[in-house]
Amino acid sequence: MSFGDFLTAVPPIVRLLLAIVITAGISMLCVHLFHSKLLEINAAPKKANDDDPDPPPGVKDISGRLIALTTFAFVFLLGFGFSQFWSTAKDARDAVLNEATDYQRAVSAAQRLPSDQAQAMTAALEKYRASTIQTEWPLMLEADSSALAQARFDNAAQLTETMYAEKDSQDSSSAAWTQMTDAVDDLLSNAIDRSNALPSPLAVSMVLLVFVLGLINLVAIALFQPAQKKANLLVVGMMDALTGFLLFVLVEISNPYAGAGAVTAVLLGR
């Protein structure tokens, strides 16, 4: 099952629970299994005599630096990812809305053409719409930018070839053809913007890096900041749940055409 299929087949609430269970399970299991030993490991080294040199930094001192570093890296990359993905999702919504609007403009303009040309252009626009929904949208769900670029080119080429062929057979200076040409130009321009809103191939690597940093941070806190076992499990569990939720949201918005808040083709489907 691909990631796109997973997002389609598994409900969002189940994906959220999986994110929390994964993050909570690992760190809380560490606390449950190693709590008593961790108390000994984290004990600060002591001098045998007051005149002895200071002992080297203990595990707790070193772990504090590790936790500070991983926390900073996790928060920074998480915030950066949210900002980038949210901006891309907004661009995708705007592009799809504009494309749907221009599609309706083109359909209205086609209906004002002479009957033969109106029929041909209406059929071409319907074929464009069907190809966008049936061919391009699944590729956008999978974030397959290479295959999408080829499908986008073929879809646009078929529409423009039909339009130019029909224009050559009639008076192309009429107001209806001017409106038709403008609407199709805007339609294809917004379709390119829609395609450009796909996540970068590096988005997956960044999400995985954020996930790993978050997990390292949780495990480090669970192992090297021990308290009474019940209190430790409670605090670590709360941090796990919050981290799992943040990672879930980051993944859900990483591709604007997939996930809980996905931009759909409903406007083009009308």
N, C-alpha and C positions, 0 to 999 in steps of 0.2 A: 504493500500500500504506500503510495507516495504521500508527501506531506499535504498536498492539496486535497487528495482523497480523504486523508485523515481529518482535515478541517471540515470537509463536507459531510462526512459520515458520522463523526462524533459530536454530540451536542456541546455547546459552549460550557455549560455547567459541569459536564464530565471532564472537559479539558482543564477547567479551573481546579477541580478536585485532584486531578492527576498532577498538576503543577505543585500543589500544596503537599500532596502525599510524597512526591519525590524529594522535595527540599526538606520536609520535616522528617521523613523516614531515616535518611542517612545521618543527620546530625543528632537526632534524638536517640537513635540506636547506639551511636558512639557514647553518649552520656550514660545510657542504660548499661552498657557492657563494661565501660572502663572508668566509671566514676571514682571508685575507691582508689585505683592506682593513680588517677590523675591528680588527686589531692596530694599524694606524696610527691609526684613529679613536679608539681607547681610550687612546692614549698621553697621559700627563698633560702639560698645557701647562707650558713652562719659561720662566723669566725670562732675557732676554738679558744683563742685568747684575744684580749683587746688589742694586744700589740701586733697581732698577725696582720698581714696585708689584706686589703679588701678582697673578698672572693670575686671571681668572674661573674658576669651577669647570669642570673638564673633563667630557667625556662620561661618563667612568667614575664621577665623583662623583655626577652627576645620576642616572645609571642605577642606582647603588647605592640611592638613595632610592626610585626606581621599583620596584626588585625587592623592597625591604623592604615597601613599601606593598602591592603585589600579593600577596606571600607572606602577609602578615597577613590581607588580605581573603579570599584563597582558603582558608586554613586555618580561619578563623573560620566562613565560610559552609559549608564542607565539614563541619565538626564539628556545626554547627547543623542542617544537613540530615540528617546521619546520626541525630542524636538524635530529631528530629521524625519521620522516616520509620520508624525502628525502633520507636518508641512506637506509631505508627499501625498498623504491621504486627502488633504484639502484640495490640492491641485487636481487629483484624480476626480473628486466629486464635481469640481467646477468644469473640468473637461467633459465629463459624461453629460452633465446638464446642458452645456453649450452644444455638444454634438447632437443630443436629442432635440434641442430647439431648432438647430439648423436642419436636421432631418425633416422635421415638420414643415419648415419653410420651403425646403426643396419639393416635398410632396405637394404643397399648396401651389407652388409655381408650376409644377408639372401638369397639374390639372387645368391650367390656363393655356396650355399649348394646344395647337391643332390636334384633332382626335388621334391620328396615327402616332404622332410624336408623344402625345400625352400618355398613350398606352405603353409605348416603348420605355419612356422614362420612368413611369410609375413601376413597371415591372423591374427595371434596373435598380431602382431605389429599394424595392422590396427584397431583391436578391442581395443587395448590399446589407440591409438590415439583418436578414437571416444569416448571412455569412458572419457578420459581426458577433451575433449571439451564439451561433452554433460552432463556429470555428475559432474566432479570436478569443472569446471569453474563457473557454477552458484553458487556453494557453496562458492567459493572464492569471488565471487561478494558480497555475503551476509556475508562474513567473519565468516562462520560457521565452526570453526576449528574442532569441535568434529565430525561432519558428514563428513567433508573433510578427516580426518584421517582414518575413516572407509572405505570411497570410495577409498582412496589412497592405503590402505592395500589390498583391494580386487582386484584392478586393477593390482597392482604389483604382487600379488600372482598368478593371472591367467597367466600373461606373463611368469613368472619364471617357473611355473609348466609345461607349454607347452615346454619351452626351454629345461628343464631337461629331460622331457619325450622323446623329439626328439633326444637329445644327447645320451641317453641310447640305442637308436635303431641304432646308427651309430658309426663310429670311431670318438670319441670326441676329439682326439688329433690332428685333422687336423687343418691347418692354418685358414680355414674358420670358424670353430667352435671357435677357440681361439679369432678371431676378433669379432665374434658374442657375445661371453660371455663378453668380455671387453666392447663392445658398450652397451649392456643391463645393465651391472653393472653401468656404467657411467650415462646412461639414468635414472635409478632409483635413483641414488644419487642426480642428479640435480633436479629430481622431488620432492625429500624431501626438498631440498633447496627452491624450489618454494613454497611448502606448508608452510615452516617456515617463509616465508616473509609476511604472513598474519599479520594484525595489532593485537596488544594485546587487550584483552577484556577491559583493562583500557584505551585504546585510546579514546573510546567514552566518558568516564568520563572526560578525560583531555580536549577534544574538547569542551564539555559542560561547563567546568570550565572556559576555556579561553573565551568562548562566554559570560558567565555571568559576568566575570570580565571586559570585554570590554564594555558591556552594562552599568554596574554600573559606570565605569569611564566616559563614555559619558554623562550619566544622571547627574552625580555629576558636571561635567564641565558645562553642560547646566543650572543647577539649581543654582550653587554657584559661578559662574564666570560671572555674568550678565554684559552686556554692553547695548548699544542702541539695541533695538529689532531687527532691520534689520541686523545690524552688527553681533549680536549674532546668529541669524538664519543662516547667511552666514558662519560664522566660524564653528558653530556646524555642519552644513550640510556638509562642506568639511571634517571635522573629521569623521563624520558618514560614508561618502562614502569611505574614506580610510580604516577605521576599517572594514566595510562590505566587502571590497575587500580582505583584509588580512584574514578575517575569511573564506571567500569563498575559497581562495587558500589553507588554512589549511585543510578544510574539503575535498577538491578535491584530495589532496595527502595523506590523512589519510589511505586510502586503495589503494595499488598499482594496484589492479585489478578492481577498480571502479573509476568513475569520469572522468573529462575531459582528463587527461593524463594517462588513464588506460593502463596497459600492457595487450595486447590481445593474443588470441591463433592463430593469423594469420600465424605464422611460422609453427606451428604444423598442421595447416589446409591445407597447400600446398600439 
